[in-house]
Structure formats: structure tokens, C-alpha cells
């Protein structure tokens, strides 16, 4: 079951959901709007390899905006730090964003219970689009969880402070160690 906006607010006030900074005006009927930080990251190589760290560089989004190119992956992050040990967090683009042909998460909209950190956004556009820092670009919503569960403990992305490039190469390293 998805939490209503009123339930999200109650759980923020009770300490079961952390959203920092929190702004009550961003609560929707069943979600909370998150905003884009002023930084992006792009991979430096055209060809990426899952088994190795891929070099990437940071780009600052100026106040006057940044024009994104189609067919290029940009990694961004939310301004908001989120955490919950009671609900499953989910991330979606806002419909206003999607209607501009801007995709906010290519595949990773599903969060694990216990995840704490900033959300890395996998940004992709179908045509050139100008984006701006601090824009409410996506929304988080929460599902109840039933049955026994373990909290997220992978450590790869937990308590991150910036944009996180893929750390998939660590999965291959673990396989080698077995």
C-alpha cells in the first residue's frame, strides 16, 4: 500500500521518514517532490565497462540553466537526503518533467528499506532541454512492507554525499573473492 501525503507528513513528524531539508509545501496527495542539485556527472568515455571504475567528470548547472544533449546519460542527485527503516522508498519523475521528454531514472527507481542518502538520478532526454538547479524534478513515495525484512546494508551507495557513478565493478570483485 502506498502512503498518502498526509501519512508521509505524519511519519516525517514521528521520525519514521527523514527528508532533509523538508518543506511541507512539497507534500503531494501521495508523494513528496525532490529537487535537483546544481551538479551533474558525465562519463568521460563513450564505451563503458561494467568490470572497472569508469572515469567521470562533474559539471555545474549554472543559475541560467544548462542545455542537455539527447542520447547522453547525465547523473545528477537530489538536494534532499532521505532515510527510512520502516517503508520502501520509490522514486519517479514528475509528469511535468516527463512531458518534456526528460527521464529522471532510467532503471533505478526502486529503493531498499533502510537506504539513507541522496538519490542519484539517471537523467536522459529525447531532445535538447535546458535544466535548472533546485527544480522540483522528481518525487518520492513510500510503500508499506509486510513480513520479516532486513535493512539495506550493501554499503555501496549507503550514506552517500554526492553523485554516485556505477559501482557495479565491486560486484565482480566480490565474485572473484569467492
C-alpha positions in Angstrom: 0.0 0.0 0.0 1.3 3.5 -0.9 1.4 6.1 1.9 -0.8 9.1 1.4 0.7 12.6 1.6 -0.8 13.0 5.0 0.8 9.7 6.1 4.2 10.8 4.7 3.8 14.1 6.8 2.8 12.1 9.9 5.8 9.8 9.5 8.2 12.6 8.9 7.0 14.3 12.1 7.2 10.9 14.0 10.8 10.4 12.8 10.0 7.3 10.7 10.9 9.1 7.5 13.7 11.5 7.1 13.7 14.1 4.3 16.3 16.9 4.8 15.7 19.6 4.1 11.9 19.2 4.5 9.4 21.6 3.1 5.7 20.9 3.9 4.6 22.6 0.6 6.3 19.8 -1.4 3.9 17.2 0.0 1.6 15.9 -2.7 -1.5 13.7 -2.3 0.7 10.5 -2.2 4.3 11.7 -2.7 6.9 14.3 -1.9 8.7 16.4 -4.6 12.5 16.2 -4.6 14.7 18.8 -6.3 17.8 18.7 -8.5 21.2 19.8 -7.0 23.4 22.1 -9.0 25.8 19.3 -10.1 25.8 16.7 -12.8 28.3 13.9 -13.6 29.0 12.5 -17.1 31.2 9.6 -18.0 34.3 10.6 -19.9 34.4 7.5 -22.2 31.9 6.6 -24.9 32.3 3.0 -24.1 31.7 1.9 -20.5 32.9 -1.3 -18.9 30.9 -3.0 -16.0 34.0 -4.6 -14.5 36.0 -1.4 -13.9 35.5 2.1 -12.5 34.6 4.3 -15.4 36.1 7.8 -15.3 33.6 10.6 -14.9 33.7 14.4 -14.6 31.4 16.8 -12.8 29.5 19.7 -14.4 28.0 22.6 -12.5 24.5 23.7 -13.5 24.5 27.5 -13.6 21.5 29.5 -12.5 20.8 30.4 -16.1 20.5 26.7 -16.9 22.3 24.0 -18.7 21.3 22.6 -22.1 21.3 18.8 -22.1 22.1 16.8 -25.2 19.9 13.8 -26.3 21.4 10.3 -26.2 23.7 11.2 -23.4 23.5 9.9 -19.8 23.8 12.5 -17.1 24.0 11.5 -13.4 22.5 14.0 -11.0 21.4 14.0 -7.4 18.7 15.3 -5.2 19.2 18.2 -2.9 17.4 16.1 -0.3 18.8 13.4 1.9 16.2 10.7 2.7 16.1 7.8 5.1 13.5 5.3 6.4 13.8 2.0 8.1 10.0 1.4 8.1 9.0 1.8 4.4 10.1 1.0 0.9 11.1 4.3 -0.9 10.3 4.7 -4.6 11.4 7.4 -7.0 9.5 8.6 -10.1 9.9 11.5 -12.4 7.2 14.2 -12.2 4.7 14.1 -15.0 5.6 17.7 -15.9 9.2 16.6 -16.4 8.3 13.5 -18.4 6.1 15.6 -20.7 9.2 17.5 -21.7 10.9 14.2 -22.7 13.2 14.3 -19.7 13.6 10.9 -17.9 14.9 11.1 -14.4 15.7 7.5 -13.7 16.4 5.1 -16.5 16.1 2.0 -14.3 16.7 2.6 -10.6 13.5 4.0 -9.1 13.2 1.2 -6.5 14.9 1.9 -3.2 15.7 -0.6 -0.5 14.2 -0.3 3.0 17.0 1.2 5.2 18.6 3.2 2.4 20.0 6.5 3.7 21.4 9.1 1.3 20.9 11.4 -1.6 19.2 9.8 -4.7 21.4 9.6 -7.8 19.3 10.4 -10.8 19.9 8.8 -14.2 18.9 11.7 -16.4 18.3 11.2 -20.2 16.5 13.4 -22.7 14.9 12.7 -26.0 15.6 16.2 -27.4 17.7 19.1 -26.2 16.3 20.6 -23.0 17.5 23.3 -20.6 17.5 22.3 -16.9 18.0 24.4 -13.8 19.3 23.8 -10.3 16.9 23.4 -7.5 14.0 22.4 -9.8 11.5 20.0 -8.3 12.3 17.3 -10.8 11.1 14.0 -9.3 9.0 12.6 -6.4 9.5 10.1 -3.7 6.7 7.9 -2.5 6.6 5.1 0.1 5.2 1.6 0.3 4.4 -0.4 3.4 6.4 -3.6 3.8 5.0 -6.8 5.2 6.7 -9.8 6.7 10.2 -10.1 8.2 12.8 -8.0 6.4 16.5 -7.0 6.6 17.6 -3.4 6.2 19.7 -2.3 3.2 23.3 -3.0 4.1 25.2 -3.3 0.9 27.3 -0.2 1.7 28.0 0.6 -2.0 25.7 3.6 -2.0 24.7 3.9 1.6 25.1 7.4 3.3 26.5 8.9 0.1 27.1 12.6 0.0 27.4 13.2 -3.8 26.6 11.9 -7.1 27.3 8.2 -7.3 28.6 6.7 -10.5 28.0 3.0 -11.0 29.9 0.8 -8.6 28.9 -2.4 -10.4 32.6 -3.3 -10.7 32.5 -4.1 -6.9 30.1 -7.0 -7.7 32.7 -8.5 -10.0 35.3 -8.1 -7.3 33.2 -9.9 -4.8 32.7 -12.8 -7.3 36.5 -13.1 -7.7 37.0 -13.3 -3.9 34.6 -16.3 -3.6 
